[in-house]
Amino acid sequence: MNIKKIGVIYGGKSSEREISLKTGSAIAEALKKEKFSTVLIDSGKKDFIKKLLSSKINFAFIALHGPFGEDGTMQGLLEIFGIPYSGSGVLASALAMNKIYSKKIFESENIPTPRWQVVTSTFYRLPSTFKFPVVIKPSKQGSAIGITIVRKKSQLKKAIENALKYDDEAIVEEYIKGTEITVPILGAQPLSPIEIIPKNDFYDFYSKYAAGGSRHLIPPRLSQKIIAQAKQLGLLAHKSLGCRAMSRVDMIVDKKSDIYVLEVNTIPGMTVTSLFPESAKYDGYLFAELIKKIIELSLNEKTQS
């Protein structure tokens, strides 16, 4: 890798800013240990563009989560300035961040995903085929922000209003009770799936980031056949959106052992409680090695695309 200086772009303006600060700091520390010249650049600051250009970086490691970072906007900015960057490109990032369009692609590729319906502030009538409970999600948020499990009709309006605080559209999704798993993808290789056992009703913000908020099991308490299917499905979902270098595919396995893809995260968290580095470590990657591998894949896969 002919990289002289890496800029770790972190912070940002989204509701996931605090998590991004932790992710970026961890990545920068790992890069410095590997003797890379590294600078942290906070995209949430007013002087961001000035610092980005004056820092003379020749690679950007994007450590942003949510809007203005994970949704293709930062990727587009870096494309304009001709700065190579980590992870997926503009289109794949935008598609993965938008649950409505990623759902449409999953369906077109015959990737199983829970039934869903778009809702807005003026339309939130459920089809008669939907039964409670249901899941309400903003269309373009991460880290389970704005998500509510609605168990009865009287809770629906409030949950939709909550989701629409974050986006102009939301989705109502069929609630599937089962085993929550995630499959990290590194290049064209699925890593070991992780079973997630949240303390709360589902894998919400607290469960994701609070110490002790959830238990992680590698391998999941599933048959080898189901684990193999989940890995194959994760890679298919990753490829269907055009992702590159890395992603993390969230799924749920119901009591019949049917697997459903929930979403694809193009910039997985890299904090001490994050799933992607935990799976990579299980598969033999130390954290610094993982970061270097992501950089290599980002450069190589962009060249080939």
N, C-alpha and C positions, 0 to 999 in steps of 0.2 A: 504493500500500500504506500503510494507516494503522497502521504498526507503530512503536511508541515504543522498545521495548527487546526484544532477542532474547537468549534463553538458549540457548547451545550445550550440549546435554547429551551428555557424553562419558565415557570411562573405563569405568565399569560393573564388573560382577563376572564376566564371562565369560572364557574362555580367550583371547579376542581383545582383551583390555583394552589392551595396548600399542599395537595398531594403531588402536584407537578414540581413544586419546590423540593420536596423530598426525593422524588424520582431523579430530577436533574442533579441534585447534590451527590447522590449515590453514584450516578454515572460518571460525573466529573472526577470524583475521588478515584474511581476504578481506572479511568483513563490516565490520570496523573501517576498512579502506581505503575502503569505500563509505559511510563516515560513519554507520553504524548503531551505536546504543548497544548494546554486546554484553557479555555476561558468560558465562564458562565455568563449567559446573556439573557436577561429577563425581558421577555416580549411584552410584559405588562407595563413597562416603564415608558415614559414619554420620549426618552432619547434612544429607544430601541433601534430604529433604523440607522441612526448615526453611529451607534456602538457596533451594530452588525457590520457596517461597511468599514469602519475605522479599525476593527479588530484584525482585518486581513486573514480571516479564516479561509481554508480551502475545503472544509467539510463541516456540515452542521448535523449534530445529533439532536433530533427533535424529541424533547422530553415533556411535551405538552399533552394535556388531556382535555377532551371536550371541544367546544366551539373555539374558533380562532387558533387552532393548533392541530387537532386531530381530524378536522373536517375538510382538508384540502386547501384551506386559505393560506396557511404558512408554507405549505408545499409549493403553491403557486407563486408566492413572493420569492422564494428561494430559486425557483425556475427562472423568474425574471432577472434575478441578479446573477444567475449562472453558478450558483453554489450547490454542489452535490449534497445530498442529505440522506438521512437514515429512513428506512421503512418504505411504505407504499407511496405511489404517486398521487397526483391531484385527484383524478377520477375515482380511483379505488378508495382513497381516504374519504371522499365526499359520499360515495355510495354506502360504505360501511357505517358511516356516522348516521346516515338517514335510514331509520328503521323501516320506513315505508318502501323505499326503493330497494333496500337489501332484501326485504321480504318478497318483493315482486321477482327479483332475480332468483332467489332460492326456489320459488315456485316454478319458474321457467326452466330451472335446471333439475327439477324433481328432487330437491333437497327438502326433506320433511321439516316443517316449521309449524308452530301452533297457529290455528285459525285466528284471523285478525280483522279489524275494521277500523278505518280512519275516523277520527272524531275531531270536531272543531267547536268553537264557542257557540256556533249556531246549529250544529248537527251532532247529536250524540244518542240517537235512538239505536238501540241494539237490535240486530236481527233476532227473530224468534228462536233460531237454532242455538243461540248462546244461552248458557245457563250459568248461574253464579256458583262459585266465585269466578271473577275475571280479573285480569291484570291491566292496569292503566299505566301507560308509559308516554313521556314526551317523545316526539319523533326524532329529536337530534340532541340527546344528552347521554352522558356516560356515568359510570360509578353509581348506578341505580338512583340517580337524582330524579326526584319527581315521580317515582314509581309507587303505586299503591295496589295492594290486593283488596279488591272489593268483594265482600261476602254477601251483601244484600243490596237490593235495588235502591234503598234509601241513601246509601253511601255513594252512589255513582256520580251524581252531579258534583259533589264536593271534591271527589278524587280527580275528575276531569278538569275542574277549575284549577286544582293544584298543579296538574301536569301542564296546563296551558299557561301557567306563570313562566314557564321556561321555553316554550315553543308556541308557534301559531297553530300547530297541528299535534295531535296525539294519537295513539292507537289503543284500542281495546283488544286485548289478546286473551285467547282461551287459556284458562289456568290449568296447568298439567301438574298433578302431584307426582313426585317421583324423586329420583336421585339426581342432584345437581352435580354436573361435571364440567370441566373445561379442558380443552386440548390446545396446548401451545403449538404453534407452527414455526419452525426455524428453517428458512429457505424452502426446500421442497420436502422437508422431513417433519412429520408429526412427532412431538416429544411425548413423554409419558403423561397420560391423562391424570387429572387430580379430582378426587371427590371432595366436594365442599359441603360441610355440615355447619350451617350458620346457627348462631344462638337465637336470632330472631326468626320471624316467619319465613323470610327469604334472605338472599344474599344482598342485603342493603348496604348503604354507605358505612354504617357502623361495623357490620360484619366484615366488610372488605378491608377496613383500615385500622380499626381499633385492635390493640393487642388482646388476644383472647376472644375476638369477636366471632371467630369461626374456627373449626377444625379442618385440616386438610389431610386427606389420605391418599398416599401413592403406594401401590396401585389402588384404584377404587374397588369397592366391594361388589364387583360385577364379574361375570364370566369372562374368560379370555376372548371368547367369540365376540361379545358385546364391546369389549375394550378395543379389539381390532377394528370393528365396524365404526366405532366412534372416531378413531384415528383417521380412517379412510374418509369419513364424512367431514371431519374437520378440515382435511386438506382440500376436499372438493369445495367446501364453502369458501375457503381462502382463495382458491383459484377462480371461483365463479365471479368474485368481485374484482379480480385482477390485482390482488394484494401481492406484495413482494417482501422478501427478507424476513419478516416476522409478522405474526398476528396471534391472537388468542381467541379461540372459538368456544363460546359458552353454549352448553346443551343441557337438556334434561332427559332422563331415561325413566319412562313410566313403568308401572307394575307389570305390563306385558312385555317389557324389554324393548319397546319401541323407542327410538332416539329422535329427539326434535332439536334442531338448531335454533337457538334464541337470537344470537347476534355474533358479529365478528368485531373484535377490538384490534385496530391497526397499530395502536401505541399502548401496549400493556403496561401496567404499573411496574416500577422497578424499585419499590421500597422494601424494607426488611420483612414486611408481611405479604409481599406480592407473590402471585401464583407462578408467573412465567419463570423467574429465576429459581424458584423452588423446584419446579419440574426439571429445568435445565441442570440444576445441581444433581438431582437424582440420576440424570442421564450422563453425568460425568463432566459437566461444564462448570468450572469455577466462574464467579460473577464477572471478573475481568476478562476471562476468555470468551464469555457469552457476548459481552459488549463488543469485543474485537471481531467476533464472528458476524455480528449484525452489521457492522461497518463493511466488512468484506462482501457480504451478501448484497447489501444495498448498492455497492458500487458495481459488482459483477452483474446482478440482475438488471440494473438500469441499462448497462451496456448492451445486454442481450435483448432488451425489450424494444 
